[in-house]
Amino acid sequence: MLLILLSSTVRCNKKIYEITNGSMDSTGSRAKATAWVAEQGYKLKAYDKATIAEALDDPSATKIVKQFLKIRQSLSRTSTKKV
């Protein structure tokens, strides 16, 4: 099971790298993530589960921001720290 989680995490982090044009390689840093999202024209009030869920439902959040946040959501559910 751990190998599956690690494989999924690697794939997600690779996608984050692609989405952010290499400026990030994971969603783990709250400061970097909120700064990158702000650069995309969307301001996150916080970087917690509820705020991310709100942003995903917000029509003013761009497609790329939502893609980033969906990956963040996915990674927080499959964290190897919880295994």
PyMOL CGO cylinders between C-alpha atoms (Angstrom):
from pymol import cmd
from pymol.cgo import CYLINDER

trace = [
    CYLINDER, 0.00, 0.00, 0.00, 2.83, 2.37, 0.82, 0.3, 1, 1, 1, 1, 1, 1,
    CYLINDER, 2.83, 2.37, 0.82, 4.31, 1.95, -2.67, 0.3, 1, 1, 1, 1, 1, 1,
    CYLINDER, 4.31, 1.95, -2.67, 0.97, 2.87, -4.25, 0.3, 1, 1, 1, 1, 1, 1,
    CYLINDER, 0.97, 2.87, -4.25, 0.74, 6.01, -2.11, 0.3, 1, 1, 1, 1, 1, 1,
    CYLINDER, 0.74, 6.01, -2.11, 4.32, 6.98, -2.91, 0.3, 1, 1, 1, 1, 1, 1,
    CYLINDER, 4.32, 6.98, -2.91, 3.71, 6.45, -6.63, 0.3, 1, 1, 1, 1, 1, 1,
    CYLINDER, 3.71, 6.45, -6.63, 0.58, 8.59, -6.50, 0.3, 1, 1, 1, 1, 1, 1,
    CYLINDER, 0.58, 8.59, -6.50, 2.41, 11.31, -4.58, 0.3, 1, 1, 1, 1, 1, 1,
    CYLINDER, 2.41, 11.31, -4.58, 5.26, 11.34, -7.10, 0.3, 1, 1, 1, 1, 1, 1,
    CYLINDER, 5.26, 11.34, -7.10, 2.79, 11.65, -9.98, 0.3, 1, 1, 1, 1, 1, 1,
    CYLINDER, 2.79, 11.65, -9.98, 0.91, 14.47, -8.26, 0.3, 1, 1, 1, 1, 1, 1,
    CYLINDER, 0.91, 14.47, -8.26, 4.10, 16.35, -7.44, 0.3, 1, 1, 1, 1, 1, 1,
    CYLINDER, 4.10, 16.35, -7.44, 5.26, 15.99, -11.03, 0.3, 1, 1, 1, 1, 1, 1,
    CYLINDER, 5.26, 15.99, -11.03, 1.96, 17.51, -12.17, 0.3, 1, 1, 1, 1, 1, 1,
    CYLINDER, 1.96, 17.51, -12.17, 2.41, 20.38, -9.69, 0.3, 1, 1, 1, 1, 1, 1,
    CYLINDER, 2.41, 20.38, -9.69, 5.86, 21.01, -11.18, 0.3, 1, 1, 1, 1, 1, 1,
    CYLINDER, 5.86, 21.01, -11.18, 4.30, 21.15, -14.66, 0.3, 1, 1, 1, 1, 1, 1,
    CYLINDER, 4.30, 21.15, -14.66, 1.36, 23.35, -13.62, 0.3, 1, 1, 1, 1, 1, 1,
    CYLINDER, 1.36, 23.35, -13.62, 3.62, 25.86, -11.87, 0.3, 1, 1, 1, 1, 1, 1,
    CYLINDER, 3.62, 25.86, -11.87, 6.23, 25.88, -14.65, 0.3, 1, 1, 1, 1, 1, 1,
    CYLINDER, 6.23, 25.88, -14.65, 8.82, 24.53, -12.24, 0.3, 1, 1, 1, 1, 1, 1,
    CYLINDER, 8.82, 24.53, -12.24, 8.33, 27.05, -9.47, 0.3, 1, 1, 1, 1, 1, 1,
    CYLINDER, 8.33, 27.05, -9.47, 6.97, 24.36, -7.12, 0.3, 1, 1, 1, 1, 1, 1,
    CYLINDER, 6.97, 24.36, -7.12, 7.50, 20.62, -6.87, 0.3, 1, 1, 1, 1, 1, 1,
    CYLINDER, 7.50, 20.62, -6.87, 4.86, 19.92, -4.23, 0.3, 1, 1, 1, 1, 1, 1,
    CYLINDER, 4.86, 19.92, -4.23, 1.92, 21.56, -2.48, 0.3, 1, 1, 1, 1, 1, 1,
    CYLINDER, 1.92, 21.56, -2.48, 3.51, 21.18, 0.94, 0.3, 1, 1, 1, 1, 1, 1,
    CYLINDER, 3.51, 21.18, 0.94, 4.70, 24.73, 1.48, 0.3, 1, 1, 1, 1, 1, 1,
    CYLINDER, 4.70, 24.73, 1.48, 1.75, 26.89, 2.49, 0.3, 1, 1, 1, 1, 1, 1,
    CYLINDER, 1.75, 26.89, 2.49, 3.68, 30.11, 1.86, 0.3, 1, 1, 1, 1, 1, 1,
    CYLINDER, 3.68, 30.11, 1.86, 4.82, 29.10, -1.63, 0.3, 1, 1, 1, 1, 1, 1,
    CYLINDER, 4.82, 29.10, -1.63, 1.41, 27.70, -2.55, 0.3, 1, 1, 1, 1, 1, 1,
    CYLINDER, 1.41, 27.70, -2.55, -0.56, 30.76, -1.48, 0.3, 1, 1, 1, 1, 1, 1,
    CYLINDER, -0.56, 30.76, -1.48, 1.97, 33.02, -3.23, 0.3, 1, 1, 1, 1, 1, 1,
    CYLINDER, 1.97, 33.02, -3.23, 1.70, 31.01, -6.46, 0.3, 1, 1, 1, 1, 1, 1,
    CYLINDER, 1.70, 31.01, -6.46, -2.10, 31.01, -6.31, 0.3, 1, 1, 1, 1, 1, 1,
    CYLINDER, -2.10, 31.01, -6.31, -2.02, 34.79, -5.75, 0.3, 1, 1, 1, 1, 1, 1,
    CYLINDER, -2.02, 34.79, -5.75, 0.24, 35.18, -8.81, 0.3, 1, 1, 1, 1, 1, 1,
    CYLINDER, 0.24, 35.18, -8.81, -2.51, 33.44, -10.76, 0.3, 1, 1, 1, 1, 1, 1,
    CYLINDER, -2.51, 33.44, -10.76, -4.96, 36.13, -9.65, 0.3, 1, 1, 1, 1, 1, 1,
    CYLINDER, -4.96, 36.13, -9.65, -6.73, 34.31, -6.83, 0.3, 1, 1, 1, 1, 1, 1,
    CYLINDER, -6.73, 34.31, -6.83, -6.33, 35.09, -3.13, 0.3, 1, 1, 1, 1, 1, 1,
    CYLINDER, -6.33, 35.09, -3.13, -6.67, 32.27, -0.65, 0.3, 1, 1, 1, 1, 1, 1,
    CYLINDER, -6.67, 32.27, -0.65, -7.79, 33.37, 2.84, 0.3, 1, 1, 1, 1, 1, 1,
    CYLINDER, -7.79, 33.37, 2.84, -6.11, 30.30, 4.31, 0.3, 1, 1, 1, 1, 1, 1,
    CYLINDER, -6.11, 30.30, 4.31, -4.64, 26.99, 3.17, 0.3, 1, 1, 1, 1, 1, 1,
    CYLINDER, -4.64, 26.99, 3.17, -6.91, 24.61, 5.03, 0.3, 1, 1, 1, 1, 1, 1,
    CYLINDER, -6.91, 24.61, 5.03, -9.42, 22.02, 3.92, 0.3, 1, 1, 1, 1, 1, 1,
    CYLINDER, -9.42, 22.02, 3.92, -12.47, 24.31, 4.15, 0.3, 1, 1, 1, 1, 1, 1,
    CYLINDER, -12.47, 24.31, 4.15, -10.86, 27.22, 2.29, 0.3, 1, 1, 1, 1, 1, 1,
    CYLINDER, -10.86, 27.22, 2.29, -9.61, 24.96, -0.48, 0.3, 1, 1, 1, 1, 1, 1,
    CYLINDER, -9.61, 24.96, -0.48, -13.10, 23.45, -0.83, 0.3, 1, 1, 1, 1, 1, 1,
    CYLINDER, -13.10, 23.45, -0.83, -14.57, 26.98, -1.08, 0.3, 1, 1, 1, 1, 1, 1,
    CYLINDER, -14.57, 26.98, -1.08, -12.01, 27.95, -3.73, 0.3, 1, 1, 1, 1, 1, 1,
    CYLINDER, -12.01, 27.95, -3.73, -12.85, 24.87, -5.79, 0.3, 1, 1, 1, 1, 1, 1,
    CYLINDER, -12.85, 24.87, -5.79, -16.49, 26.00, -5.84, 0.3, 1, 1, 1, 1, 1, 1,
    CYLINDER, -16.49, 26.00, -5.84, -15.63, 29.64, -6.56, 0.3, 1, 1, 1, 1, 1, 1,
    CYLINDER, -15.63, 29.64, -6.56, -16.30, 30.57, -10.20, 0.3, 1, 1, 1, 1, 1, 1,
    CYLINDER, -16.30, 30.57, -10.20, -13.67, 33.32, -10.00, 0.3, 1, 1, 1, 1, 1, 1,
    CYLINDER, -13.67, 33.32, -10.00, -10.88, 30.77, -9.40, 0.3, 1, 1, 1, 1, 1, 1,
    CYLINDER, -10.88, 30.77, -9.40, -9.16, 29.94, -12.67, 0.3, 1, 1, 1, 1, 1, 1,
    CYLINDER, -9.16, 29.94, -12.67, -8.97, 26.45, -14.10, 0.3, 1, 1, 1, 1, 1, 1,
    CYLINDER, -8.97, 26.45, -14.10, -5.26, 26.16, -13.32, 0.3, 1, 1, 1, 1, 1, 1,
    CYLINDER, -5.26, 26.16, -13.32, -5.79, 27.29, -9.71, 0.3, 1, 1, 1, 1, 1, 1,
    CYLINDER, -5.79, 27.29, -9.71, -8.53, 24.71, -9.30, 0.3, 1, 1, 1, 1, 1, 1,
    CYLINDER, -8.53, 24.71, -9.30, -6.32, 22.02, -10.82, 0.3, 1, 1, 1, 1, 1, 1,
    CYLINDER, -6.32, 22.02, -10.82, -3.54, 22.92, -8.35, 0.3, 1, 1, 1, 1, 1, 1,
    CYLINDER, -3.54, 22.92, -8.35, -5.96, 22.88, -5.41, 0.3, 1, 1, 1, 1, 1, 1,
    CYLINDER, -5.96, 22.88, -5.41, -7.52, 19.56, -6.47, 0.3, 1, 1, 1, 1, 1, 1,
    CYLINDER, -7.52, 19.56, -6.47, -4.06, 18.02, -6.41, 0.3, 1, 1, 1, 1, 1, 1,
    CYLINDER, -4.06, 18.02, -6.41, -3.47, 19.59, -2.99, 0.3, 1, 1, 1, 1, 1, 1,
    CYLINDER, -3.47, 19.59, -2.99, -6.71, 18.05, -1.79, 0.3, 1, 1, 1, 1, 1, 1,
    CYLINDER, -6.71, 18.05, -1.79, -5.74, 14.68, -3.21, 0.3, 1, 1, 1, 1, 1, 1,
    CYLINDER, -5.74, 14.68, -3.21, -2.30, 14.76, -1.63, 0.3, 1, 1, 1, 1, 1, 1,
    CYLINDER, -2.30, 14.76, -1.63, -3.69, 15.68, 1.76, 0.3, 1, 1, 1, 1, 1, 1,
    CYLINDER, -3.69, 15.68, 1.76, -5.91, 12.58, 1.64, 0.3, 1, 1, 1, 1, 1, 1,
    CYLINDER, -5.91, 12.58, 1.64, -3.11, 10.24, 0.59, 0.3, 1, 1, 1, 1, 1, 1,
    CYLINDER, -3.11, 10.24, 0.59, -0.33, 11.52, 2.77, 0.3, 1, 1, 1, 1, 1, 1,
    CYLINDER, -0.33, 11.52, 2.77, 2.23, 8.86, 3.59, 0.3, 1, 1, 1, 1, 1, 1,
    CYLINDER, 2.23, 8.86, 3.59, 2.62, 10.55, 6.98, 0.3, 1, 1, 1, 1, 1, 1,
    CYLINDER, 2.62, 10.55, 6.98, -0.79, 9.13, 7.89, 0.3, 1, 1, 1, 1, 1, 1,
    CYLINDER, -0.79, 9.13, 7.89, 0.14, 5.55, 7.00, 0.3, 1, 1, 1, 1, 1, 1,
]
cmd.load_cgo(trace, "trace")
